Amino acid sequence: MSVNKSNPPFAHPNQVPVGTTPPIFSDTLQIGIIVRNLDETMRTYIDDYGIGPWTVYDFNDETVDEMIVDGAPQRYSMRLATAMIGKLQWELIEPTSGDTIYSRFLAEHGEGVQHIALDVDNYEHTVDRLHALGKKSTQSGRMGGVTYSYFSTESDLKVAIELYSQKLS
């Protein structure tokens, strides 16, 4: 098979070239999956797929400050667990109380991928850029000095995105 260097193999003929706009995101950090039962789902990941170990967290008004949903203070809680698969963190979230983007997703779509967390070079600049694109923060909170914020990017990116105010270790 000969390779035409001007049209690399497997390239789509209608491929859109990368523009001059610098990328808004610098890395993919996490896949967020909404589940009905955290313990059962973790057990499936561990027993059937060997994925783990899992670290479990309780997010509630005692562990998270400045809980905001749709621009207004909102008390909510969730149980979540994280595990690494290669360099990508998988997060399972079980909403337990409150009107949240998680409980809405579960009611509207069932279990599944709800968000992707992305790394950015400058959190504040990226938030401003997203707002300029008409994207609003749908849910946020602050835990241990790190702010997490979700944005309404489903209409164009086909998934919500989450950003952190500082690098997570």
C-alpha positions in Angstrom: 0.0 0.0 0.0 1.4 3.3 -0.9 1.0 6.3 1.3 0.1 9.7 -0.1 1.7 12.1 2.3 -0.6 15.0 1.3 -3.6 12.9 2.3 -2.6 10.6 5.2 -4.2 7.1 5.5 -7.5 7.0 7.4 -7.9 10.8 7.2 -11.5 11.8 6.5 -11.7 13.6 3.2 -13.8 16.4 4.8 -11.4 16.8 7.8 -11.5 20.3 9.2 -8.0 21.8 9.6 -7.0 23.1 13.0 -7.6 26.8 13.2 -5.5 29.6 14.7 -7.5 29.7 17.9 -5.3 28.3 20.7 -6.9 25.2 22.5 -9.0 26.1 25.5 -8.2 22.8 27.2 -4.8 21.2 27.8 -5.5 17.6 28.9 -8.3 15.2 29.7 -8.3 14.3 33.4 -11.4 12.4 34.2 -14.6 10.7 33.0 -17.6 11.2 35.2 -20.2 8.5 35.3 -23.6 8.8 37.1 -24.8 5.6 38.8 -27.8 4.6 40.8 -25.8 2.4 43.3 -22.2 3.2 43.9 -21.3 0.0 45.8 -22.9 -2.3 43.3 -21.2 -0.5 40.4 -17.8 -0.5 42.0 -18.2 -4.2 42.7 -18.9 -4.8 39.0 -15.8 -2.8 38.0 -13.6 -4.7 40.4 -15.0 -8.3 40.0 -15.7 -8.3 36.2 -13.0 -5.9 34.9 -10.3 -5.7 37.6 -10.6 -2.0 37.8 -9.6 -0.5 41.1 -8.7 0.3 43.8 -11.4 2.8 44.4 -11.3 5.8 46.8 -14.7 6.7 48.1 -15.7 10.3 49.1 -18.8 11.8 50.6 -19.7 15.2 49.2 -22.2 17.1 51.3 -22.7 20.5 53.1 -20.2 19.4 55.8 -17.4 18.6 53.3 -18.1 21.0 50.5 -18.3 24.8 50.7 -20.1 27.2 48.4 -22.4 24.6 46.8 -24.1 26.3 43.8 -26.6 24.8 41.3 -27.8 27.0 38.4 -26.4 30.1 40.0 -28.1 29.7 43.4 -26.9 28.2 46.7 -28.2 24.6 47.0 -27.6 21.9 49.5 -26.8 18.6 47.9 -25.0 15.4 48.6 -23.4 12.6 46.7 -21.2 9.6 47.2 -18.4 9.2 44.7 -15.5 6.9 44.0 -12.4 7.4 41.8 -10.0 5.0 40.3 -7.2 5.4 37.8 -7.2 3.5 34.5 -3.8 4.4 33.0 -3.5 8.2 33.2 -7.2 8.8 33.2 -9.3 9.0 36.4 -12.7 7.4 36.3 -15.3 8.8 38.7 -18.5 7.1 39.7 -21.1 9.4 41.2 -24.3 8.4 43.1 -26.5 11.4 43.8 -28.0 11.1 47.3 -29.9 14.3 47.9 -30.8 17.7 46.3 -31.6 18.9 42.9 -28.3 18.6 41.1 -27.0 18.1 37.6 -26.3 14.5 38.6 -29.9 13.7 39.8 -31.3 15.4 36.7 -29.0 13.4 34.4 -30.0 10.2 36.1 -33.7 11.0 35.8 -33.4 12.1 32.1 -30.8 9.7 30.7 -30.3 6.9 33.3 -26.8 5.8 34.2 -23.9 6.9 32.0 -21.2 9.3 31.2 -22.3 12.8 32.4 -19.1 14.8 32.2 -15.5 14.9 31.3 -13.0 16.9 33.4 -10.5 18.8 31.5 -7.2 20.5 32.5 -6.6 24.2 31.7 -3.6 26.5 31.9 -5.6 29.3 33.6 -8.9 28.5 35.4 -10.2 32.1 35.6 -9.3 32.9 32.0 -11.0 29.7 30.8 -14.1 30.4 32.8 -14.3 33.9 31.2 -13.7 32.3 27.8 -16.5 29.8 28.4 -18.9 32.6 29.5 -18.0 34.5 26.4 -19.1 31.5 24.4 -22.4 31.6 26.2 -21.7 28.6 28.5 -22.9 28.9 32.0 -21.8 27.2 35.2 -24.4 24.6 36.1 -23.0 23.4 39.4 -19.9 24.2 41.5 -18.5 23.9 45.0 -15.2 24.2 46.9 -13.6 21.4 48.7 -10.2 21.7 50.4 -9.3 24.9 48.6 -10.1 23.5 45.1 -13.1 24.9 43.2 -14.9 22.5 40.8 -17.2 23.9 38.2 -19.4 22.2 35.6 -20.3 24.0 32.4 -23.2 23.7 29.9 -21.3 22.4 26.9 -23.7 19.5 26.0 -25.1 21.3 22.9 -21.8 21.6 21.2 -19.3 19.3 22.9 -22.1 16.7 23.4 -21.0 16.3 27.1 -20.8 18.6 30.1 -17.3 19.6 31.1 -15.8 20.0 34.6 -12.9 22.3 35.5 -10.8 22.6 38.6 -9.3 25.9 40.0 -6.0 24.2 40.6 -4.1 21.1 39.5 -5.1 18.0 41.4 -2.5 15.6 42.6 
